[in-house]
Amino acid sequence: MREYDCIIVGGGLAGLQAAIQMGRYSCHRVLVVDAGEGRSTLCRTYHNILGFPDGVSGEELRSKGRMQAERTGVSFEKDRIIKAGRRGEQIQLFGSSGSEYMAKTVLLATGLTDRIPAIRGLRSTLGRTVYVCPDCDGYEIQDQRTILLGAGEAGANMAMVLIQRTNELLYINHEQSPISAELHRSMKEAGVRYLEAAVQEVQQMEDGHITGVLTEDGQIYESERGFVAFGGNRVHYELAEQLGAVIAENKHVEANARSMQAAPNVWIAGDLGLHAEQATVAMGEGSIAAIWIHKALQQMKKENKVKQI
């Protein structure tokens, strides 16, 4: 059993920014437990982060972020936390490795997993020329010939957002899921081209630059950019729920807007929360949560001193 002042679950951008902030206080035992997955491992180029006008990959940010946190004394463990509970005033975490961890405070940065079908060639284009977030990457498709791969109304709603960026938008309903007559009408009026067809392959040049898609009936549709919107993304809310946090209807976790606290001695940051799912937002929340965790730990120390007198 290993004991820490703070355990950060998730080593993506939110968790790493929190780790850097926590480590710089130089007075807490901090551990980051990470399974090595998440959205940031898929994104090959972030273009909307301050200081990287030519883009930066998620893997580079993760690598440099870990190094930066380790320099301040933060420890890292590769493991997947599968269960959480409370033992007195401590929080107990259980890893899939069989390890158990104890902490006074916990920051959950477990994020979500996008539902992305196993279409040949798709993953190698993600974050390079095919995107998931219109707020982060809508700029990348401005006036570009774009194909949106999606399912049903999730894709249709995304199409209505993306058509504001480009007049050359084709929405391919890969799963041929139903769409309401109203949405069909809205897409048509807005100028969205629509096709129901299973996609066999995302075609590309080297280094993940999409050139088009091949449907299972042998048709090729050319494209310069792409988006995906299949719906049904999985929010990793279970640990938060086990520790007493309020879970919204869409499975995101509710938290105090000022401090990011979601339950006693439990904070959240990143895509787990109820807000825009952006890398820069996640990093900001990581810092905010860490500041308030530090304050809580300082208060705990004061109270312990009083008890000892």
C-alpha positions in Angstrom: 0.0 0.0 0.0 1.5 3.3 -1.1 0.3 6.6 0.5 0.3 10.0 -1.1 -1.0 13.5 -0.5 -2.5 13.6 -4.0 -3.0 11.0 -6.6 -3.9 12.2 -10.2 -5.7 9.5 -12.2 -5.0 10.1 -15.9 -1.8 11.3 -17.5 -3.4 13.3 -20.4 -3.1 17.1 -20.7 -5.4 17.9 -17.8 -3.6 15.4 -15.5 -0.1 16.5 -16.5 -0.8 20.2 -16.1 -2.2 19.5 -12.6 0.9 17.4 -11.8 3.2 20.3 -12.9 1.3 22.7 -10.7 1.2 20.3 -7.7 4.9 19.5 -8.0 5.9 23.1 -8.0 4.5 23.5 -4.5 7.4 21.2 -3.4 5.7 20.1 -0.3 3.3 17.3 -1.4 3.8 13.6 -2.3 2.2 13.4 -5.7 1.6 10.4 -7.9 0.2 10.3 -11.5 -1.4 6.9 -12.4 -1.9 6.6 -16.1 -2.8 3.7 -18.5 -1.2 5.4 -21.5 -4.4 6.0 -23.4 -6.8 8.8 -24.1 -7.6 11.5 -26.8 -4.2 13.1 -26.6 -2.4 9.9 -27.6 -4.4 10.0 -30.9 -4.1 13.6 -31.8 -1.1 14.1 -34.1 -1.3 17.8 -34.3 -2.8 20.4 -32.0 -3.0 23.8 -33.8 -4.8 25.9 -31.2 -2.3 25.8 -28.3 -0.4 28.9 -27.4 3.2 28.8 -28.5 2.9 26.1 -31.2 1.8 28.0 -34.4 2.9 25.0 -36.5 1.2 22.5 -34.3 2.3 20.0 -31.7 1.4 16.3 -31.2 -0.3 14.9 -28.2 2.5 12.5 -27.7 5.1 15.3 -27.6 3.0 17.3 -25.1 2.6 14.2 -22.9 6.3 13.4 -23.1 7.5 16.9 -22.2 4.8 17.3 -19.6 5.8 14.2 -17.8 9.5 15.2 -17.9 8.5 18.7 -16.5 6.5 17.1 -13.7 9.1 14.6 -12.8 11.7 17.4 -12.4 9.6 18.7 -9.5 9.4 15.3 -7.8 6.1 14.0 -9.1 6.1 10.2 -9.4 4.4 8.2 -12.2 3.0 4.7 -12.3 1.6 2.9 -15.4 -1.6 1.3 -14.2 -5.3 1.5 -14.8 -7.4 2.4 -11.7 -10.5 0.2 -11.8 -12.1 0.9 -8.4 -12.2 3.6 -5.8 -13.5 3.9 -2.3 -12.9 5.5 1.1 -11.1 4.2 4.2 -11.7 6.7 7.0 -10.4 10.1 5.8 -8.3 8.5 3.0 -9.2 7.6 -0.5 -8.3 4.1 -1.7 -7.7 3.3 -5.3 -7.3 -0.2 -6.8 -5.3 -0.8 -10.0 -5.8 -3.5 -12.6 -2.2 -4.5 -11.8 -3.3 -5.6 -8.3 -1.7 -2.5 -6.7 -3.5 -0.4 -4.1 -3.0 3.3 -3.5 -4.0 5.6 -0.7 -4.3 9.3 -0.9 -5.6 12.3 1.1 -6.9 13.9 -2.1 -7.6 12.7 -5.7 -7.8 14.4 -9.0 -9.7 12.5 -11.6 -8.6 13.3 -15.2 -10.0 10.1 -16.8 -11.6 11.9 -19.8 -13.6 10.0 -22.4 -13.1 7.7 -25.3 -14.4 8.6 -28.7 -16.4 5.9 -30.5 -14.5 5.5 -33.7 -15.3 2.5 -36.0 -12.5 0.3 -37.3 -12.4 1.9 -40.8 -9.1 1.2 -42.6 -6.9 4.2 -42.7 -9.0 6.4 -40.3 -6.8 6.3 -37.2 -3.7 7.4 -39.0 -5.4 10.5 -40.2 -6.9 11.6 -36.8 -5.5 14.8 -35.6 -3.6 15.3 -38.8 -6.3 16.1 -41.4 -9.3 14.4 -39.8 -10.8 16.0 -36.6 -13.3 15.4 -33.8 -13.8 18.9 -32.3 -15.3 21.8 -34.3 -14.2 24.3 -31.7 -10.6 23.1 -31.7 -10.2 22.4 -35.4 -13.1 23.9 -37.4 -10.5 26.5 -38.6 -8.6 23.6 -40.3 -11.4 22.9 -42.7 -12.2 26.6 -43.6 -13.2 26.6 -47.3 -11.7 23.1 -47.7 -13.5 20.1 -49.4 -14.5 18.1 -46.3 -16.0 14.7 -45.7 -17.8 14.1 -42.4 -17.9 10.5 -41.4 -20.6 9.8 -38.8 -23.7 8.1 -37.7 -27.3 9.3 -37.7 -28.2 12.5 -35.8 -24.8 12.8 -34.2 -23.3 13.3 -37.6 -26.2 15.5 -38.8 -25.9 17.9 -35.9 -22.1 18.1 -36.5 -22.8 18.8 -40.2 -24.9 21.8 -39.3 -22.0 23.2 -37.4 -19.3 22.4 -40.0 -21.3 23.9 -42.9 -20.6 27.3 -41.4 -16.9 26.7 -42.2 -17.1 25.3 -45.7 -19.6 25.1 -48.5 -18.1 21.8 -49.7 -19.3 19.4 -47.1 -20.4 15.8 -47.6 -21.8 13.9 -44.7 -21.5 10.1 -45.1 -23.8 8.3 -42.7 -21.5 5.3 -42.3 -23.9 3.3 -40.1 -27.0 4.4 -42.0 -28.6 5.3 -38.7 -32.0 7.2 -38.8 -32.2 11.0 -39.0 -35.3 13.0 -38.4 -37.1 14.6 -41.3 -36.5 18.0 -39.7 -32.7 17.5 -39.6 -32.7 16.2 -43.2 -34.5 19.3 -44.2 -32.1 21.5 -42.3 -29.1 19.9 -43.9 -30.5 20.3 -47.3 -31.4 23.9 -46.8 -27.9 24.6 -45.5 -26.2 23.0 -48.4 -24.9 19.8 -46.8 -24.5 17.0 -49.3 -25.7 13.7 -47.7 -25.0 10.0 -48.4 -25.9 6.8 -46.7 -23.0 4.3 -47.3 -20.6 2.1 -45.4 -17.1 3.4 -45.7 -14.4 0.8 -46.5 -11.3 3.0 -46.4 -10.0 6.4 -45.7 -7.6 7.1 -48.5 -4.5 9.2 -47.8 -1.1 10.4 -48.9 1.8 9.8 -46.6 1.8 11.2 -43.1 -2.0 11.0 -42.6 -3.1 13.6 -45.3 -6.6 12.5 -46.3 -7.4 12.4 -50.1 -10.8 10.8 -50.0 -12.9 7.9 -48.9 -13.7 4.6 -50.5 -17.2 3.2 -49.9 -18.0 -0.5 -49.9 -19.8 -0.1 -53.2 -16.5 0.9 -54.8 -17.2 4.7 -55.1 -14.4 7.2 -54.3 -15.2 10.6 -52.8 -12.4 13.0 -52.8 -11.6 15.2 -49.9 -9.0 17.6 -48.4 -10.1 17.4 -44.8 -12.3 15.2 -42.7 -14.3 15.1 -39.5 -15.9 12.3 -37.4 -19.1 12.3 -35.4 -20.4 8.8 -34.6 -21.9 9.7 -31.2 -21.9 7.3 -28.2 -18.6 8.4 -26.8 -17.8 6.8 -23.5 -17.2 9.1 -20.5 -15.0 7.5 -17.8 -17.2 8.6 -14.9 -17.2 5.4 -12.8 -14.5 6.3 -10.3 -16.1 9.7 -9.7 -19.4 8.1 -9.0 -17.8 5.6 -6.6 -16.4 8.5 -4.7 -19.7 10.3 -4.4 -19.7 12.8 -7.3 -22.9 13.8 -9.0 -23.2 12.3 -12.5 -25.1 14.3 -15.1 -27.6 12.6 -17.5 -24.9 12.6 -20.3 -22.5 10.8 -17.9 -20.2 13.8 -17.4 -19.3 14.8 -13.9 -20.6 17.8 -12.2 -18.2 20.0 -10.2 -17.8 23.4 -8.6 -17.2 25.8 -11.4 -14.6 27.8 -9.4 -12.6 25.0 -7.8 -13.4 21.9 -9.9 -14.2 19.9 -6.7 -16.7 17.2 -7.3 -16.9 15.4 -4.0 -15.1 15.6 -0.6 -11.4 15.5 -1.3 -12.1 14.7 -5.0 -11.5 17.1 -7.9 -11.9 16.6 -11.6 -10.4 18.2 -14.7 -10.6 17.8 -18.5 -13.2 16.0 -20.7 -14.7 14.3 -17.7 -16.5 17.5 -16.7 -19.5 19.3 -18.1 -18.0 21.8 -20.5 -16.4 22.3 -23.9 -14.0 19.4 -24.7 -10.8 21.2 -25.5 -7.1 20.6 -24.8 -6.6 24.2 -23.6 -9.6 24.0 -21.3 -8.4 20.7 -19.9 -5.0 22.2 -19.0 -6.5 25.2 -17.4 -8.8 23.1 -15.3 -5.8 20.9 -14.2 -4.1 24.0 -12.9 -7.2 25.3 -11.1 -7.9 21.9 -9.5 -4.3 21.6 -8.3 -4.4 25.1 -6.7 -7.5 24.1 -4.7 -6.0 20.7 -3.8 -3.0 22.5 -2.4 -5.2 24.7 -0.3 -7.1 21.7 1.0 -3.9 19.9 1.9 -2.5 22.9 3.7 -5.8 23.1 5.7 -5.5 19.4 6.6 -2.0 20.0 7.9 -3.2 22.9 10.1 -6.1 20.9 11.5 -3.7 18.0 12.3 -1.4 20.3 14.2 -4.3 21.6 16.2 -5.3 18.0 17.1 -1.8 17.2 18.3 -1.7 20.1 20.7 
